[in-house]
Amino acid sequence: MSARRAAVRPFETFEHTADVGLIARGHTLEEAFCNAAAGLVDLMVDPKGLRADVHLKVTAAAEDRAGLLVAWLNELLYLLDTQGFVPRLCRMIELRDTMLTAELFGDVVDPERHDVRRMVKAATYHGLSLTRTDTTWEARVVLDL
């Protein structure tokens, strides 16, 4: 007999001075990290217009899990800055305490096709937390606009 999982809101934002906060949740740590990526993208571009034509494999590393969240989001921002790439779909291949490898499927931002909302400069360590309850992981990070 399998237990039914309660629905988890994948991400939400909160106001923070001139920045914006992001709260991402998931039943697994992998899901929380992918939902953080989805929340970041949603802040910047309307995801409804994104295709999943471009495939990338991404790695990130940090000294601990919370720092890994910051490194992960900053790696996604780097891909946007250097290649115009934003992910639509995310699959964690490997996630350890200090490193991750993910497979991303996404699109190159085109202002003719996409509703660009705002630009995010960086994920910060301010107010950073990564916590686990019995059923859910929650990641909180403040994003510099």
N, C-alpha and C positions, 0 to 999 in steps of 0.2 A: 504494500500500500504506500503510495507516495503522498507526501504532504503538499498541499497547494500553497504556492508562494503568494504573499500579499503584494499588491501592486506598489511599486516604488516610483515616486516622481523622479525622473532621471536627473534633472537639474533645475535650478532657479537662480535668480540674481538678487542681490541686495545692494542698496546704495551705500557708498563709502566716500565721503568728501568729494573730490574731483575724480575718483576712481570708481570702479564697480567691483562688487564681490560676486563670486561664483560659488555655489554649493552644488556639488555633484554627488549622486548616490548610486549605489548598486548592490545587488545581492552578493557579488564577489568584488574583490579589489580590482580585477580586470575590468569588470563592468563599470565600476566607479570611475576608473581612469578613462575609459572610452566615453562615458557620459560627460566627463569634464571636457574632453575634446569636442563633443557635440555642443555643449554649452558655449564654449569659446567660439566655435564657428557661428552659432546662432546669434551671438552678440555682433558679429562682424558682417555676416552675409545671410540673406534669407535662404535657408537650406533647401527649400522647395525647388529652387531653380538649379540646384547642383546635380551634376551627373556623377557617375562613378566610373569614368572611362580611364582615368590615370591611376596606375598602381605603383605604390612606393612601399619599401620596407624601411622602417625607421628604428633607430636605437637611441636610447638616452641613458645617462648614468648620473648618480649623485651619491652622497654619503649616507642617506637614509631614505625611508619611504616617502616622507613628506617632501623632502628635497627633490626626490624623483618626480613627484607631481609637478613641481615648478619647472624642472628640467624638461619634462615631457611637453608641457604647454609652451614653453619657450622654444623648443625644437619645432613645434607646429607653427609658431609665429615666424621662425627663421625660414621655414619652407614657403610661407606666404610671401615674406619679404624678398627671397631670392628667386623663387620659381613661380610665384603667384598661385601656388597650390593650396587648396583647402580640402580636408577630408570630408567625405559624406558617410563612409562606412569605416569602421575600425574593428580590427581583430587582434587581440593580444596573442602573440606567439609564445612569449616568455615574459614573466614578470617576477622578479626577485626583489629583495629588500633594497638593492642599490642599482639595479639595471633592468631595462626592459627592451624588448624587441616587439614591434607591432607591424602589422600589415594594414596599409591604408589604401582605400579606393576613393578617389575624389575627382576634383575638377580644377581647372585653371580659371581664376576669377576673370570675368570679362564684364565690364560695366554695361555693355550693350545687352547682355543676357541676364545679369545678376543684379539683384537689389542689394547694393552695398550699404550697410547700416552705419558702421563706425569702425575705426581702426583701434586696435589694442597694441600698445607698445611692448608690454612685458607682463609676465606673471611674477608676483613678488612674494617675499617671505613674510610680509606684514599680515598678521592675523591667520597665518597658515596653520591648518590642522588636518589630521587624517585620523578618524576614529572609527571604531567598530562596535556595533551593538550585537545582540544575538543573531539578528537576521540581515543587517545592512551595514555597508561601509559608507561613511560620509566624508567627503573632501571639501574643505573650505580654503579658498584662495582669493586674494585681492589682485585685481588686474589693473595695471597702470594704463590709463587712456591717453 
